[in-house]
């Protein structure tokens, strides 16, 4: 996906000019890289862990009140 550094936004392929430049500022867009798989894995693992700890805390509170 093309990314314009000057405008700081993603550009759709069909919005590029004939020369392949940004329609707003005219600069050459760069190819925006996606996040690596291990970053996505870390995010999912962290969310699962936090949800587990929240459930564990709620259960602990229900037994101690």
DRENLUM-509573 format. One record per residue: x, y, z of N, C-alpha, C, O in turn. Coordinates in pm, whole numbers, padded with zeros to 5 digits, always signed. Each point is the difference from the previous one (the first is absolute). Layout:
residues N
XYZXYZXYZXYZ/...
end
This chain:
residues 65
+00083-00117+00000-00083+00117+00000+00088+00124+00000+00090+00011+00083/-00113+00079-00172+00082+00122-00007-00024+00091+00121-00112+00014+00048/+00220+00047+00000-00005+00088+00116+00072+00130-00035+00115-00003-00045/-00181+00116+00065+00060+00130-00028+00063+00055+00128-00070+00022+00099/+00200-00001-00101+00071+00053+00117-00038+00146+00026-00011+00041+00116/-00009+00036-00220-00033+00142+00015-00138+00018+00063-00016+00079+00093/-00083-00151-00143-00139+00011+00049-00024-00086+00123-00097+00020+00073/+00186-00117-00048-00009-00094+00111-00131-00078-00004-00072-00010+00100/+00042-00046-00217-00121-00081-00015+00015-00101-00112+00087+00011-00086/-00175-00109+00090-00002-00106-00101-00073+00051-00123-00097+00075+00011/+00143-00117-00128-00061+00040-00126-00050-00126-00070+00073-00099-00010/-00195+00103-00038-00054-00112-00077+00068-00005-00136+00039+00103-00055/-00025-00223+00001+00066-00019-00130-00069+00081-00109+00067+00058-00086/-00201-00054+00088-00071+00071-00106+00006+00152+00015-00033+00072-00094/+00075-00023+00212+00012+00144+00020+00134+00056-00045+00014+00122-00011/+00085-00207-00016+00130+00048-00045-00012+00067-00137-00087-00035-00080/+00173+00131+00054-00001+00067-00130+00058-00091-00107+00044-00111+00029/-00046+00158-00152+00055-00078-00113+00147-00035+00022+00045-00108-00039/+00030+00198+00102+00143-00021+00025+00025-00085+00125+00114-00035+00029/-00221+00001+00044+00015-00079+00121+00035+00082+00122+00060-00051+00095/-00096+00180-00095+00029+00088+00112-00127+00029+00079-00110-00032-00043/+00128+00094+00160-00111+00037+00087-00087+00106-00068+00054+00097-00053/-00186-00112+00053-00085+00099-00064-00008+00132+00077-00037+00102-00059/+00072-00100+00187-00010+00121+00081+00127+00084-00008-00006+00119-00031/+00122-00182+00058+00124+00077+00006+00095-00028-00116+00094+00076-00022/-00117-00183-00052+00084-00032-00116+00129-00073+00031+00082-00020-00089/-00062-00020+00216+00123-00071+00034-00014-00149-00034-00110-00051-00018/+00224-00016+00010+00004-00142-00032-00035-00081+00125+00071+00011+00100/-00177-00091-00102-00034-00080+00118+00094-00118+00017+00061-00047-00096/-00049+00001+00219+00082-00118+00030-00094-00118+00026-00119+00019+00025/+00173-00139-00031-00079-00119+00030-00005-00016+00151+00103-00017+00064/-00223+00021-00007-00018-00012+00144+00002-00148+00039-00080-00079-00052/+00169+00042+00141+00014-00140+00040-00101-00035+00107-00038+00085+00081/-00005-00209-00081-00092-00049+00102+00079-00041+00124+00122-00017-00006/-00192+00002+00117+00063-00043+00124+00047-00144-00013-00068-00081-00063/+00181+00047+00123+00047-00139-00006-00091-00092+00081-00071+00044+00091/+00073-00172-00126-00090-00096+00062+00024-00011+00151-00095-00020+00075/+00219+00033-00031+00028-00017+00143-00054+00117+00082-00030-00017+00118/+00018+00136-00178-00062+00112+00071-00149-00027+00020-00053+00022+00109/-00013-00069-00213-00142-00033+00012-00021-00111+00102-00096+00003+00077/+00186-00103-00076-00009-00108+00097+00014+00055+00143-00074-00041+00089/+00168+00132-00068+00020+00059+00133-00124+00077+00045-00037-00007+00118/-00026+00079-00208-00120+00077+00035-00112-00095+00041-00067+00022+00102/+00045-00128-00180-00106-00096+00031+00030-00070+00133-00090-00017+00082/+00214-00024-00061+00037-00067+00125-00019+00093+00120-00046-00044+00106/+00080+00169-00121-00017+00096+00109-00147+00022+00033-00037+00007+00117/-00046+00005-00219-00143+00018+00023-00059-00121+00071-00079+00015+00094/+00115-00134-00137-00049-00122+00065+00044-00004+00146-00078-00036+00088/+00204+00072-00061+00052+00000+00136-00074+00100+00088-00034-00030+00114/+00011+00149-00166-00068+00104+00078-00144-00042+00030-00048+00019+00111/-00020-00076-00208-00137-00048+00023+00000-00110+00106-00086-00001+00088/+00183-00090-00095+00011-00106+00100+00020+00058+00139-00063-00045+00096/+00150+00145-00084+00026+00060+00132-00121+00076+00052-00024+00001+00121/-00053+00061-00209-00121+00070+00042-00102-00100+00054-00060+00022+00105/+00040-00131-00177-00092-00105+00045+00048-00058+00131-00080-00024+00091/+00209+00000-00078+00056-00055+00123-00022+00098+00116-00031-00043+00111/+00048+00171-00135-00024+00100+00104-00145+00008+00042-00030+00015+00118/-00061-00024-00214-00143+00003+00032-00037-00122+00083-00075+00013+00097/+00126-00131-00134-00029-00121+00078+00058+00010+00140-00064-00044+00096/+00183+00099-00082+00062+00016+00131-00084+00094+00088-00021-00027+00118/-00025+00137-00178-00082+00095+00075-00132-00064+00044-00045+00022+00112/-00016-00100-00201-00128-00060+00035+00012-00100+00115-00096-00018+00075/+00211-00046-00059+00019-00095+00109+00041+00067+00130-00017-00059+00106/+00071+00180-00113+00050+00066+00120-00089+00113+00050+00038+00073+00092/-00154-00057-00148-00090+00105+00049-00113-00055+00079-00084+00077+00048/
end
